[in-house]
Amino acid sequence: MNALDLLRETTNFIHLYTKQSITESKIEAEEILMHVLGISKTKIYLNEILQLTEILQDQISNILNKRKNDVPLSYILKKHLFYKNSFYIDENVLIPRSETENIIDDILLQGDKIFKRKKRCFFLDAGCGSGCVGITIACERPLWNVFLSDAYPNTLGVAKTNMKLCKTDNIQLIAADWLLPFQSKAFDFIFSNPPYIANGDIRIDKSVVLNEPKSALFSGKDGLRDIKTIIKTSKDVLSHSGVLFIENGVGQSKKISHLLELNDFTDISIHLDYNGHERFTSSHK
């Protein structure tokens, strides 16, 4: 079989059985073929003749059957590309979102200002999940001191695996229930992508609800339970003029800004994702 024929068949299957566009389906099909066949994307489009053994055919079929049953490809392949690295992913952690990836440069910019002013940046990725944000920051800024924290041992295990992606020694992993164990003024920059979906929200995609950890998705009747905890405790844990940078749900920015004001945060800014949604809120102590 020609590589392009196999790509076309795989793309059509994914498009038929998922809610994805034909473009999204094609990207997934490329990922599957590269993973199973061990070939580059270039070789697919060179339209080489493939020697498809029965084992390889079964592997592709098994992946497609799981996709048909709403299992995300990242969980099937146990990996997900985020910023510049391919992170190990399993069902203990959320799949990294492109919205989060697109805010990395903004985080680096704000952290650089802290580093320039204080000659240091103690950075915390609170509720780190796979560690994709904190590890990316550590790789990009080897002079910063980066900490990853999470309350769940299995989650910390995934983050520990991904720490190997960073060749520097500026990362530490800590078991913590949000910010409760940390000392006063411990960090110059706190980033968190906490659970922010309201319990029972029916708008959530079926694939997300069925597969991703609910502890990382849902946060009380209004979706703000964990964000309230983070804001309340971070004002003590942040150093003077430190930054709190939170990822939040659509429609929550106004309430979060009000909570920040009540806790004496200033310079409150709302950041849009690539779809123009109010996705992040940053502020200074």
C-alpha positions as CSV (number, residue, x, y, z in Angstrom):
1,M,0.0,0.0,0.0
2,N,1.2,3.5,-0.8
3,A,1.8,5.8,2.3
4,L,-0.6,8.4,1.0
5,D,-3.4,5.9,0.5
6,L,-3.0,4.7,4.1
7,L,-2.9,8.3,5.3
8,R,-6.1,9.1,3.4
9,E,-7.9,6.0,4.8
10,T,-6.8,6.8,8.4
11,T,-7.8,10.4,8.1
12,N,-11.3,9.5,6.8
13,F,-11.8,7.0,9.6
14,I,-10.9,9.6,12.3
15,H,-13.0,12.3,10.6
16,L,-16.0,9.9,10.5
17,Y,-15.9,8.7,14.1
18,T,-14.8,11.9,15.9
19,K,-16.0,15.5,15.9
20,Q,-12.8,16.7,14.4
21,S,-12.4,18.6,11.2
22,I,-10.7,17.0,8.2
23,T,-7.6,19.0,8.9
24,E,-7.5,17.9,12.6
25,S,-8.1,14.3,11.5
26,K,-5.2,14.5,9.1
27,I,-2.9,15.7,11.8
28,E,-3.9,12.8,14.0
29,A,-3.5,10.3,11.1
30,E,0.0,11.6,10.5
31,E,0.8,11.1,14.2
32,I,-0.5,7.6,14.2
33,L,1.5,6.5,11.1
34,M,4.7,8.1,12.3
35,H,4.3,6.4,15.7
36,V,3.4,2.9,14.4
37,L,5.5,2.8,11.3
38,G,8.5,4.7,12.7
39,I,8.7,7.0,9.7
40,S,8.9,10.7,9.3
41,K,6.2,12.9,8.0
42,T,8.3,13.6,4.9
43,K,8.4,9.9,4.1
44,I,4.6,9.7,4.2
45,Y,4.3,12.5,1.6
46,L,7.1,10.9,-0.6
47,N,4.3,8.3,-1.1
48,E,6.6,5.4,-0.5
49,I,5.4,1.8,-0.8
50,L,4.8,0.5,2.7
51,Q,5.5,-3.1,3.8
52,L,2.5,-3.4,6.2
53,T,2.9,-6.5,8.3
54,E,-0.1,-8.0,10.1
55,I,1.3,-6.8,13.4
56,L,1.5,-3.2,12.1
57,Q,-2.0,-3.3,10.7
58,D,-3.3,-4.6,14.0
59,Q,-1.5,-1.7,15.8
60,I,-3.1,0.9,13.6
61,S,-6.5,-0.8,13.9
62,N,-6.3,-0.9,17.7
63,I,-5.5,2.8,17.9
64,L,-8.3,3.7,15.5
65,N,-10.8,1.6,17.5
66,K,-9.8,3.4,20.7
67,R,-10.3,6.7,18.9
68,K,-13.7,5.6,17.8
69,N,-14.5,5.0,21.4
70,D,-13.5,8.6,22.4
71,V,-10.1,7.8,23.9
72,P,-7.8,10.8,23.1
73,L,-4.8,10.1,21.0
74,S,-2.4,11.5,23.5
75,Y,-3.5,8.8,26.0
76,I,-3.2,6.1,23.4
77,L,0.3,7.1,22.3
78,K,1.3,8.2,25.8
79,K,2.8,11.4,24.6
80,H,1.9,15.0,23.7
81,L,3.9,17.8,22.1
82,F,4.0,21.0,24.1
83,Y,6.1,24.0,23.2
84,K,9.4,22.3,22.2
85,N,9.2,18.9,23.8
86,S,7.2,15.7,23.6
87,F,5.9,15.0,27.2
88,Y,4.9,11.6,28.6
89,I,1.1,11.7,29.2
90,D,-1.2,9.1,30.8
91,E,-4.7,9.1,32.4
92,N,-3.4,10.5,35.7
93,V,-2.9,14.0,34.2
94,L,-4.7,16.4,31.9
95,I,-3.7,16.5,28.3
96,P,-1.8,19.8,27.8
97,R,-3.9,22.3,25.9
98,S,-2.7,24.6,23.1
99,E,-4.2,27.6,25.0
100,T,-1.7,26.9,27.8
101,E,1.2,26.5,25.4
102,N,0.5,29.8,23.7
103,I,0.8,31.7,27.0
104,I,4.4,30.4,27.7
105,D,6.1,33.4,26.0
106,D,4.0,35.8,28.1
107,I,5.0,34.0,31.3
108,L,8.6,34.1,30.3
109,L,8.4,37.8,29.6
110,Q,6.9,38.6,33.0
111,G,9.4,36.4,34.7
112,D,12.3,38.0,32.9
113,K,11.2,41.4,34.4
114,I,11.3,39.8,37.9
115,F,14.7,38.3,37.2
116,K,16.1,41.6,36.0
117,R,14.8,43.4,39.0
118,K,15.6,40.9,41.7
119,K,18.5,39.0,40.1
120,R,16.4,35.8,40.8
121,C,13.1,34.2,40.0
122,F,11.7,31.5,42.2
123,F,8.9,30.0,40.1
124,L,6.1,27.6,41.1
125,D,3.9,25.6,38.8
126,A,1.1,24.8,41.4
127,G,-0.9,21.8,40.5
128,C,1.6,20.9,37.9
129,G,0.0,17.8,36.3
130,S,2.3,16.5,33.7
131,G,4.7,19.4,34.5
132,C,4.5,20.7,31.0
133,V,4.5,24.4,32.1
134,G,7.1,24.3,34.8
135,I,9.5,22.0,32.9
136,T,9.2,24.2,29.8
137,I,10.0,27.2,31.9
138,A,13.0,25.5,33.6
139,C,14.3,24.5,30.2
140,E,13.9,28.0,28.7
141,R,15.3,29.8,31.8
142,P,18.0,27.7,33.5
143,L,18.9,30.5,35.9
144,W,15.5,30.4,37.5
145,N,14.7,28.2,40.4
146,V,11.6,26.2,39.3
147,F,9.3,24.2,41.6
148,L,6.6,21.7,40.6
149,S,3.9,20.8,43.1
150,D,0.9,18.6,43.1
151,A,-1.2,16.8,45.7
152,Y,-1.5,13.4,43.9
153,P,1.3,10.8,44.0
154,N,0.5,9.4,40.5
155,T,0.5,12.8,39.0
156,L,3.9,13.6,40.6
157,G,5.1,10.3,39.0
158,V,4.3,11.6,35.6
159,A,5.9,15.0,36.2
160,K,9.0,13.2,37.6
161,T,9.3,11.2,34.3
162,N,9.0,14.4,32.3
163,M,11.7,16.2,34.3
164,K,14.2,14.2,32.3
165,L,13.4,16.4,29.3
166,C,15.2,19.3,31.0
167,K,19.0,19.0,30.9
168,T,19.5,21.6,33.7
169,D,19.3,21.0,37.4
170,N,17.0,23.9,38.4
171,I,13.8,21.9,39.0
172,Q,12.4,20.5,42.3
173,L,9.3,18.4,42.7
174,I,7.1,18.8,45.8
175,A,4.0,17.1,47.1
176,A,1.6,19.9,48.2
177,D,-2.0,20.7,48.5
178,W,-1.9,23.9,46.5
179,L,0.1,26.5,48.5
180,L,-0.6,25.3,52.1
181,P,2.9,23.9,52.9
182,F,4.9,26.9,51.6
183,Q,6.6,29.5,53.7
184,S,5.8,33.2,53.5
185,K,7.4,35.0,50.5
186,A,8.7,31.8,49.1
187,F,8.1,32.5,45.4
188,D,8.4,35.4,43.0
189,F,6.1,33.9,40.4
190,I,3.2,31.5,40.9
191,F,1.5,29.9,37.8
192,S,-1.4,27.6,38.1
193,N,-3.8,25.8,35.8
194,P,-6.2,24.6,38.4
195,P,-9.6,22.8,38.0
196,Y,-12.1,25.5,36.9
197,I,-15.1,23.7,35.5
198,A,-18.4,23.9,37.4
199,N,-19.7,20.6,38.7
200,G,-22.3,19.2,36.3
201,D,-21.4,21.5,33.4
202,I,-23.0,19.8,30.4
203,R,-20.9,21.7,27.8
204,I,-17.8,19.6,28.4
205,D,-16.8,17.3,25.6
206,K,-17.7,13.6,26.1
207,S,-14.1,12.5,25.5
208,V,-12.8,14.8,28.2
209,V,-15.4,13.6,30.8
210,L,-14.8,10.0,30.1
211,N,-11.0,10.0,30.1
212,E,-9.4,12.9,31.9
213,P,-9.0,13.0,35.7
214,K,-12.1,14.7,37.2
215,S,-9.9,16.0,40.1
216,A,-8.1,18.2,37.5
217,L,-11.3,19.3,35.8
218,F,-14.1,20.2,38.3
219,S,-14.1,22.7,41.1
220,G,-17.3,23.2,43.0
221,K,-20.6,24.6,41.9
222,D,-19.2,27.6,40.2
223,G,-15.8,26.2,39.1
224,L,-13.9,28.7,41.4
225,R,-13.3,26.6,44.6
226,D,-9.7,26.0,43.9
227,I,-9.0,29.4,42.4
228,K,-10.3,31.0,45.6
229,T,-7.9,28.9,47.6
230,I,-5.0,29.8,45.4
231,I,-5.7,33.5,45.5
232,K,-6.2,33.6,49.3
233,T,-3.0,31.7,50.1
234,S,-0.8,33.1,47.4
235,K,-0.8,36.6,48.9
236,D,1.3,35.3,51.7
237,V,3.4,32.9,49.7
238,L,4.4,35.5,47.1
239,S,7.3,37.8,47.6
240,H,6.9,41.6,47.3
241,S,5.6,42.5,43.8
242,G,5.5,38.8,42.9
243,V,3.2,37.6,40.0
244,L,0.2,35.3,40.3
245,F,-0.7,33.9,36.9
246,I,-3.9,31.8,36.7
247,E,-5.5,29.9,33.8
248,N,-9.3,30.1,34.1
249,G,-12.5,29.2,32.3
250,V,-14.4,31.4,29.9
251,G,-16.6,33.8,31.7
252,Q,-14.8,33.7,35.0
253,S,-12.4,36.6,34.5
254,K,-14.6,39.3,36.1
255,K,-15.2,37.3,39.2
256,I,-11.5,36.4,39.5
257,S,-10.5,40.0,39.1
258,H,-12.9,40.9,41.9
259,L,-11.4,38.2,44.1
260,L,-7.9,39.5,43.4
261,E,-8.9,43.0,44.3
262,L,-10.4,41.8,47.6
263,N,-7.1,40.2,48.4
264,D,-5.0,43.3,47.7
265,F,-3.6,42.3,44.3
266,T,-2.9,45.0,41.8
267,D,-2.0,45.4,38.1
268,I,-4.7,42.8,37.2
269,S,-4.6,41.9,33.5
270,I,-6.9,39.5,31.5
271,H,-5.1,37.6,28.7
272,L,-6.9,36.2,25.7
273,D,-6.3,32.8,24.1
274,Y,-5.9,32.4,20.4
275,N,-9.7,32.1,20.0
276,G,-10.2,35.5,21.7
277,H,-11.5,34.0,24.9
278,E,-10.6,35.4,28.3
279,R,-8.4,32.5,29.4
280,F,-5.8,33.8,31.9
281,T,-5.6,36.4,34.7
282,S,-2.4,37.8,35.9
283,S,-1.8,40.2,38.9
284,H,0.9,41.5,41.3
285,K,1.0,41.2,45.0
